[in-house]
Amino acid sequence: MDFNLIQTFLIVAEYQSYSRAAEHLGLTQPAISASMKRLEKETNKSLFVKDGRQIKLTSVAHQLLPKFHQAFAMINDAISDQSTFRLSCNEALIHRITPTNTISICADTDLPSLLNDLRLKQIDLIISPTTIHDPSFISESIFEEPMVVICRQDHPRIAGKIEQEQFYSEKHCRFVGDEDFPVSNTEVHQPGLQERDVEMMTTSLSGMMLYVAKHDCLGVLPLSLAQKWQSALNLQVIQTPMFSEPVSYKLIFHKRDESSTSHQCLRAWARDQFATGLNA
């Protein structure tokens, strides 16, 4: 069977659109359609059905999809020897990862762009607390930690602990991307949590910590990042039962890489980065 037909099938199955698959592969829509008709003829099976302006996979195509992914990975392993990788890690955990000569790290935050980069093989792996529902990607839990409150060490009203009433009476500094975490004004997961009185919005967790270190306000962020900078920024790090739900980080990667030997090694390396405790 023509290897290119399998590759084209996987792209069409991912986008469920001939036109988007054509754009991805740099081909014309008629060329993609002809390739899929050829594949259907070779397999003697119907693979796609029309659904309005889109297409859907038949039950037979769904059965073939994991087999084709595995075959594609085996062929890639045989004809290419990928030796360098690019990993995108959420800012909250990037301090726990050490780049190597073969693995580079970036801290991009725009998840839709990152997922597109995964499709295009411009990055190989994402570590993020965001839940992914796109069936083209696999998400595996890798690490959990609690959320904590931070404030400056000489805060005039707080000394080592905080009750819920005081938490809401104080001013807050918020990170604009905190919808990814279990404490958010827009997507409250914790029972009883309310709107916070926000004094400052920052575009990064590091910006939040720097602001909190100089002002009488509170911030909420994951424990390991708070502990990393607690001494340098002279911060109080307060664990509280208000935040019972931990933040869960995931490895996110494309299905085509599930059976790839080199990618399995990359994922094993990433898991090893989180094998030690929070205070490491």
TORKOL-4160 file (C-alpha; in steps of 0.2 Angstrom, whole numbers, padded with zeros to 4 digits, m for minus):
280
<pt num="1" X="0000" Y="0000" Z="0000"/>
<pt num="2" X="0006" Y="0018" Z="m0004"/>
<pt num="3" X="0013" Y="0025" Z="0012"/>
<pt num="4" X="0007" Y="0043" Z="0006"/>
<pt num="5" X="m0011" Y="0036" Z="0006"/>
<pt num="6" X="m0010" Y="0032" Z="0025"/>
<pt num="7" X="m0002" Y="0048" Z="0029"/>
<pt num="8" X="m0016" Y="0057" Z="0019"/>
<pt num="9" X="m0029" Y="0047" Z="0028"/>
<pt num="10" X="m0023" Y="0051" Z="0045"/>
<pt num="11" X="m0023" Y="0070" Z="0041"/>
<pt num="12" X="m0041" Y="0069" Z="0033"/>
<pt num="13" X="m0047" Y="0059" Z="0048"/>
<pt num="14" X="m0039" Y="0072" Z="0060"/>
<pt num="15" X="m0048" Y="0087" Z="0052"/>
<pt num="16" X="m0063" Y="0078" Z="0045"/>
<pt num="17" X="m0062" Y="0090" Z="0030"/>
<pt num="18" X="m0054" Y="0087" Z="0013"/>
<pt num="19" X="m0051" Y="0106" Z="0011"/>
<pt num="20" X="m0042" Y="0108" Z="0028"/>
<pt num="21" X="m0032" Y="0092" Z="0025"/>
<pt num="22" X="m0027" Y="0099" Z="0008"/>
<pt num="23" X="m0022" Y="0116" Z="0016"/>
<pt num="24" X="m0011" Y="0106" Z="0029"/>
<pt num="25" X="m0003" Y="0095" Z="0016"/>
<pt num="26" X="m0001" Y="0109" Z="0003"/>
<pt num="27" X="m0012" Y="0100" Z="m0010"/>
<pt num="28" X="m0028" Y="0103" Z="m0019"/>
<pt num="29" X="m0045" Y="0097" Z="m0012"/>
<pt num="30" X="m0048" Y="0086" Z="m0028"/>
<pt num="31" X="m0031" Y="0078" Z="m0025"/>
<pt num="32" X="m0035" Y="0073" Z="m0007"/>
<pt num="33" X="m0052" Y="0067" Z="m0013"/>
<pt num="34" X="m0044" Y="0056" Z="m0026"/>
<pt num="35" X="m0032" Y="0049" Z="m0014"/>
<pt num="36" X="m0045" Y="0044" Z="m0002"/>
<pt num="37" X="m0055" Y="0036" Z="m0016"/>
<pt num="38" X="m0040" Y="0026" Z="m0021"/>
<pt num="39" X="m0037" Y="0020" Z="m0003"/>
<pt num="40" X="m0055" Y="0015" Z="m0002"/>
<pt num="41" X="m0053" Y="0005" Z="m0017"/>
<pt num="42" X="m0037" Y="m0003" Z="m0011"/>
<pt num="43" X="m0045" Y="m0008" Z="0006"/>
<pt num="44" X="m0062" Y="m0012" Z="m0002"/>
<pt num="45" X="m0070" Y="m0002" Z="0012"/>
<pt num="46" X="m0080" Y="0014" Z="0014"/>
<pt num="47" X="m0070" Y="0026" Z="0025"/>
<pt num="48" X="m0079" Y="0042" Z="0025"/>
<pt num="49" X="m0097" Y="0048" Z="0024"/>
<pt num="50" X="m0104" Y="0066" Z="0021"/>
<pt num="51" X="m0111" Y="0076" Z="0035"/>
<pt num="52" X="m0117" Y="0092" Z="0028"/>
<pt num="53" X="m0101" Y="0102" Z="0023"/>
<pt num="54" X="m0090" Y="0090" Z="0033"/>
<pt num="55" X="m0086" Y="0072" Z="0032"/>
<pt num="56" X="m0086" Y="0059" Z="0046"/>
<pt num="57" X="m0077" Y="0043" Z="0048"/>
<pt num="58" X="m0086" Y="0026" Z="0046"/>
<pt num="59" X="m0085" Y="0013" Z="0059"/>
<pt num="60" X="m0073" Y="0004" Z="0048"/>
<pt num="61" X="m0062" Y="0019" Z="0047"/>
<pt num="62" X="m0062" Y="0021" Z="0066"/>
<pt num="63" X="m0056" Y="0003" Z="0068"/>
<pt num="64" X="m0042" Y="0006" Z="0055"/>
<pt num="65" X="m0036" Y="0023" Z="0063"/>
<pt num="66" X="m0026" Y="0016" Z="0078"/>
<pt num="67" X="m0018" Y="0003" Z="0066"/>
<pt num="68" X="m0013" Y="0016" Z="0053"/>
<pt num="69" X="m0006" Y="0027" Z="0067"/>
<pt num="70" X="0004" Y="0012" Z="0074"/>
<pt num="71" X="0010" Y="0008" Z="0056"/>
<pt num="72" X="0015" Y="0026" Z="0052"/>
<pt num="73" X="0025" Y="0027" Z="0068"/>
<pt num="74" X="0034" Y="0011" Z="0064"/>
<pt num="75" X="0038" Y="0017" Z="0047"/>
<pt num="76" X="0044" Y="0034" Z="0054"/>
<pt num="77" X="0055" Y="0025" Z="0067"/>
<pt num="78" X="0063" Y="0015" Z="0053"/>
<pt num="79" X="0066" Y="0029" Z="0040"/>
<pt num="80" X="0070" Y="0043" Z="0052"/>
<pt num="81" X="0081" Y="0045" Z="0068"/>
<pt num="82" X="0074" Y="0060" Z="0077"/>
<pt num="83" X="0087" Y="0065" Z="0089"/>
<pt num="84" X="0081" Y="0083" Z="0094"/>
<pt num="85" X="0064" Y="0087" Z="0102"/>
<pt num="86" X="0055" Y="0103" Z="0107"/>
<pt num="87" X="0044" Y="0103" Z="0123"/>
<pt num="88" X="0032" Y="0117" Z="0128"/>
<pt num="89" X="0030" Y="0118" Z="0147"/>
<pt num="90" X="0017" Y="0128" Z="0157"/>
<pt num="91" X="0026" Y="0143" Z="0166"/>
<pt num="92" X="0021" Y="0135" Z="0183"/>
<pt num="93" X="0032" Y="0120" Z="0181"/>
<pt num="94" X="0046" Y="0126" Z="0169"/>
<pt num="95" X="0057" Y="0128" Z="0184"/>
<pt num="96" X="0057" Y="0109" Z="0187"/>
<pt num="97" X="0063" Y="0105" Z="0170"/>
<pt num="98" X="0081" Y="0105" Z="0164"/>
<pt num="99" X="0085" Y="0106" Z="0145"/>
<pt num="100" X="0097" Y="0094" Z="0137"/>
<pt num="101" X="0108" Y="0094" Z="0122"/>
<pt num="102" X="0093" Y="0086" Z="0113"/>
<pt num="103" X="0078" Y="0093" Z="0121"/>
<pt num="104" X="0074" Y="0112" Z="0121"/>
<pt num="105" X="0061" Y="0120" Z="0132"/>
<pt num="106" X="0049" Y="0134" Z="0128"/>
<pt num="107" X="0036" Y="0142" Z="0139"/>
<pt num="108" X="0022" Y="0147" Z="0127"/>
<pt num="109" X="0005" Y="0149" Z="0134"/>
<pt num="110" X="m0007" Y="0150" Z="0119"/>
<pt num="111" X="m0014" Y="0132" Z="0119"/>
<pt num="112" X="m0023" Y="0133" Z="0102"/>
<pt num="113" X="m0007" Y="0138" Z="0093"/>
<pt num="114" X="0003" Y="0125" Z="0103"/>
<pt num="115" X="m0010" Y="0111" Z="0097"/>
<pt num="116" X="m0008" Y="0117" Z="0079"/>
<pt num="117" X="0011" Y="0116" Z="0082"/>
<pt num="118" X="0009" Y="0098" Z="0087"/>
<pt num="119" X="m0001" Y="0095" Z="0072"/>
<pt num="120" X="0013" Y="0102" Z="0061"/>
<pt num="121" X="0027" Y="0094" Z="0071"/>
<pt num="122" X="0034" Y="0110" Z="0076"/>
<pt num="123" X="0034" Y="0105" Z="0094"/>
<pt num="124" X="0034" Y="0087" Z="0100"/>
<pt num="125" X="0026" Y="0088" Z="0118"/>
<pt num="126" X="0016" Y="0100" Z="0129"/>
<pt num="127" X="0015" Y="0100" Z="0148"/>
<pt num="128" X="m0001" Y="0110" Z="0153"/>
<pt num="129" X="m0014" Y="0110" Z="0166"/>
<pt num="130" X="m0027" Y="0112" Z="0152"/>
<pt num="131" X="m0040" Y="0098" Z="0149"/>
<pt num="132" X="m0039" Y="0093" Z="0130"/>
<pt num="133" X="m0055" Y="0086" Z="0122"/>
<pt num="134" X="m0049" Y="0085" Z="0104"/>
<pt num="135" X="m0048" Y="0067" Z="0099"/>
<pt num="136" X="m0032" Y="0070" Z="0089"/>
<pt num="137" X="m0022" Y="0072" Z="0105"/>
<pt num="138" X="m0018" Y="0061" Z="0120"/>
<pt num="139" X="m0017" Y="0068" Z="0137"/>
<pt num="140" X="m0009" Y="0059" Z="0151"/>
<pt num="141" X="m0008" Y="0065" Z="0169"/>
<pt num="142" X="0010" Y="0068" Z="0175"/>
<pt num="143" X="0010" Y="0078" Z="0191"/>
<pt num="144" X="m0002" Y="0086" Z="0204"/>
<pt num="145" X="0000" Y="0099" Z="0217"/>
<pt num="146" X="m0010" Y="0111" Z="0228"/>
<pt num="147" X="m0014" Y="0129" Z="0225"/>
<pt num="148" X="m0008" Y="0141" Z="0238"/>
<pt num="149" X="m0010" Y="0159" Z="0244"/>
<pt num="150" X="0005" Y="0171" Z="0243"/>
<pt num="151" X="0008" Y="0188" Z="0251"/>
<pt num="152" X="0023" Y="0198" Z="0255"/>
<pt num="153" X="0032" Y="0193" Z="0271"/>
<pt num="154" X="0028" Y="0209" Z="0280"/>
<pt num="155" X="0010" Y="0210" Z="0275"/>
<pt num="156" X="0002" Y="0221" Z="0289"/>
<pt num="157" X="m0014" Y="0210" Z="0292"/>
<pt num="158" X="m0008" Y="0192" Z="0287"/>
<pt num="159" X="0005" Y="0181" Z="0297"/>
<pt num="160" X="0006" Y="0163" Z="0291"/>
<pt num="161" X="m0013" Y="0159" Z="0290"/>
<pt num="162" X="m0028" Y="0166" Z="0282"/>
<pt num="163" X="m0047" Y="0162" Z="0284"/>
<pt num="164" X="m0059" Y="0163" Z="0270"/>
<pt num="165" X="m0068" Y="0179" Z="0276"/>
<pt num="166" X="m0051" Y="0188" Z="0276"/>
<pt num="167" X="m0046" Y="0180" Z="0259"/>
<pt num="168" X="m0061" Y="0189" Z="0251"/>
<pt num="169" X="m0059" Y="0206" Z="0261"/>
<pt num="170" X="m0041" Y="0208" Z="0254"/>
<pt num="171" X="m0036" Y="0215" Z="0237"/>
<pt num="172" X="m0029" Y="0202" Z="0224"/>
<pt num="173" X="m0017" Y="0201" Z="0210"/>
<pt num="174" X="m0023" Y="0189" Z="0196"/>
<pt num="175" X="m0015" Y="0180" Z="0182"/>
<pt num="176" X="m0025" Y="0182" Z="0166"/>
<pt num="177" X="m0022" Y="0163" Z="0162"/>
<pt num="178" X="m0028" Y="0157" Z="0179"/>
<pt num="179" X="m0043" Y="0148" Z="0171"/>
<pt num="180" X="m0031" Y="0134" Z="0168"/>
<pt num="181" X="m0030" Y="0132" Z="0187"/>
<pt num="182" X="m0043" Y="0126" Z="0200"/>
<pt num="183" X="m0046" Y="0144" Z="0207"/>
<pt num="184" X="m0053" Y="0156" Z="0195"/>
<pt num="185" X="m0066" Y="0170" Z="0194"/>
<pt num="186" X="m0073" Y="0164" Z="0178"/>
<pt num="187" X="m0073" Y="0146" Z="0181"/>
<pt num="188" X="m0075" Y="0142" Z="0199"/>
<pt num="189" X="m0072" Y="0124" Z="0203"/>
<pt num="190" X="m0071" Y="0125" Z="0222"/>
<pt num="191" X="m0087" Y="0125" Z="0233"/>
<pt num="192" X="m0090" Y="0142" Z="0241"/>
<pt num="193" X="m0077" Y="0152" Z="0231"/>
<pt num="194" X="m0083" Y="0169" Z="0226"/>
<pt num="195" X="m0077" Y="0184" Z="0215"/>
<pt num="196" X="m0061" Y="0191" Z="0221"/>
<pt num="197" X="m0058" Y="0210" Z="0223"/>
<pt num="198" X="m0044" Y="0211" Z="0209"/>
<pt num="199" X="m0032" Y="0226" Z="0211"/>
<pt num="200" X="m0020" Y="0220" Z="0197"/>
<pt num="201" X="m0020" Y="0208" Z="0182"/>
<pt num="202" X="m0004" Y="0201" Z="0176"/>
<pt num="203" X="0001" Y="0191" Z="0160"/>
<pt num="204" X="0012" Y="0179" Z="0169"/>
<pt num="205" X="0013" Y="0170" Z="0186"/>
<pt num="206" X="0031" Y="0178" Z="0188"/>
<pt num="207" X="0023" Y="0195" Z="0186"/>
<pt num="208" X="0010" Y="0191" Z="0199"/>
<pt num="209" X="0023" Y="0186" Z="0212"/>
<pt num="210" X="0034" Y="0201" Z="0208"/>
<pt num="211" X="0018" Y="0213" Z="0211"/>
<pt num="212" X="0013" Y="0204" Z="0227"/>
<pt num="213" X="0030" Y="0205" Z="0234"/>
<pt num="214" X="0029" Y="0224" Z="0233"/>
<pt num="215" X="0010" Y="0227" Z="0238"/>
<pt num="216" X="m0002" Y="0223" Z="0251"/>
<pt num="217" X="m0012" Y="0211" Z="0241"/>
<pt num="218" X="m0014" Y="0192" Z="0238"/>
<pt num="219" X="m0010" Y="0180" Z="0224"/>
<pt num="220" X="m0015" Y="0162" Z="0221"/>
<pt num="221" X="m0003" Y="0150" Z="0212"/>
<pt num="222" X="0003" Y="0132" Z="0212"/>
<pt num="223" X="0014" Y="0127" Z="0227"/>
<pt num="224" X="0030" Y="0122" Z="0219"/>
<pt num="225" X="0032" Y="0139" Z="0210"/>
<pt num="226" X="0028" Y="0148" Z="0226"/>
<pt num="227" X="0041" Y="0138" Z="0236"/>
<pt num="228" X="0054" Y="0141" Z="0222"/>
<pt num="229" X="0053" Y="0160" Z="0224"/>
<pt num="230" X="0048" Y="0161" Z="0242"/>
<pt num="231" X="0065" Y="0166" Z="0249"/>
<pt num="232" X="0071" Y="0177" Z="0235"/>
<pt num="233" X="0055" Y="0187" Z="0235"/>
<pt num="234" X="0052" Y="0187" Z="0253"/>
<pt num="235" X="0035" Y="0179" Z="0252"/>
<pt num="236" X="0023" Y="0170" Z="0264"/>
<pt num="237" X="0016" Y="0154" Z="0256"/>
<pt num="238" X="0000" Y="0149" Z="0264"/>
<pt num="239" X="m0008" Y="0132" Z="0262"/>
<pt num="240" X="m0027" Y="0133" Z="0265"/>
<pt num="241" X="m0041" Y="0120" Z="0265"/>
<pt num="242" X="m0051" Y="0133" Z="0254"/>
<pt num="243" X="m0042" Y="0125" Z="0239"/>
<pt num="244" X="m0046" Y="0107" Z="0241"/>
<pt num="245" X="m0044" Y="0103" Z="0222"/>
<pt num="246" X="m0026" Y="0101" Z="0216"/>
<pt num="247" X="m0020" Y="0107" Z="0199"/>
<pt num="248" X="m0016" Y="0092" Z="0188"/>
<pt num="249" X="m0003" Y="0094" Z="0174"/>
<pt num="250" X="m0004" Y="0083" Z="0159"/>
<pt num="251" X="0008" Y="0077" Z="0145"/>
<pt num="252" X="m0001" Y="0081" Z="0129"/>
<pt num="253" X="0005" Y="0074" Z="0112"/>
<pt num="254" X="m0002" Y="0069" Z="0095"/>
<pt num="255" X="m0009" Y="0052" Z="0092"/>
<pt num="256" X="0003" Y="0048" Z="0078"/>
<pt num="257" X="0017" Y="0048" Z="0091"/>
<pt num="258" X="0009" Y="0036" Z="0103"/>
<pt num="259" X="0019" Y="0021" Z="0096"/>
<pt num="260" X="0035" Y="0030" Z="0091"/>
<pt num="261" X="0050" Y="0023" Z="0100"/>
<pt num="262" X="0059" Y="0040" Z="0101"/>
<pt num="263" X="0043" Y="0049" Z="0107"/>
<pt num="264" X="0041" Y="0036" Z="0121"/>
<pt num="265" X="0058" Y="0040" Z="0127"/>
<pt num="266" X="0054" Y="0058" Z="0127"/>
<pt num="267" X="0039" Y="0055" Z="0137"/>
<pt num="268" X="0048" Y="0044" Z="0149"/>
<pt num="269" X="0061" Y="0058" Z="0151"/>
<pt num="270" X="0047" Y="0071" Z="0155"/>
<pt num="271" X="0040" Y="0059" Z="0168"/>
<pt num="272" X="0057" Y="0058" Z="0176"/>
<pt num="273" X="0058" Y="0077" Z="0178"/>
<pt num="274" X="0043" Y="0075" Z="0191"/>
<pt num="275" X="0048" Y="0059" Z="0200"/>
<pt num="276" X="0055" Y="0069" Z="0215"/>
<pt num="277" X="0044" Y="0078" Z="0228"/>
<pt num="278" X="0038" Y="0096" Z="0229"/>
<pt num="279" X="0053" Y="0102" Z="0238"/>
<pt num="280" X="0066" Y="0096" Z="0226"/>
